[in-house]
Amino acid sequence: MERIDWQDFEKVELRAGTIVAAEPFPEARKPAYRLKVDFGAAIGVLQSSAQISVHYRPDELVGRQVIAVVNFPPKRIGPFQSECLVTGLYREDGSVVLAVPDKPVLNGAKLG
């Protein structure tokens, strides 16, 4: 495991947001969803591709808060432009479980 300085961690903008739209992403190489996540007025709504289809359906994702990195450069994934990275934890089988706040917080709240 590589160690980083505190200043490196401070550069990463991990923010809470609420999923406002989720739909299948059939063009993705691995099963994924296209998400729209609201990070509040200062950041706005960003889109992301997330490989979370093993444990979640699109209809149960809308309204859930997630934690995402919002200051990576946009990344093209096939025909889709991902603007943030929704975070999750890998299980032993390679599937992903979302990393989420355990209580509601304001959209845009910074993880610190």
KASUL-V868894 format. One record per residue. SS is DSSP state (alpha for helix, beta for strand, coil for the rest). Layout:
ss
SS
SS
This chain:
ss
coil
coil
coil
coil
coil
alpha
alpha
alpha
alpha
alpha
alpha
coil
coil
beta
beta
beta
beta
beta
beta
beta
beta
beta
beta
beta
coil
coil
coil
coil
coil
coil
coil
coil
beta
beta
beta
beta
beta
beta
coil
coil
coil
coil
coil
coil
beta
beta
beta
beta
beta
beta
coil
coil
coil
coil
coil
coil
coil
alpha
alpha
alpha
alpha
coil
coil
coil
beta
beta
beta
beta
beta
coil
coil
coil
coil
coil
beta
beta
beta
coil
coil
beta
beta
beta
coil
coil
beta
beta
coil
beta
beta
beta
coil
coil
coil
coil
coil
beta
beta
beta
coil
coil
coil
coil
coil
coil
coil
coil
coil
coil
coil
beta
coil
coil
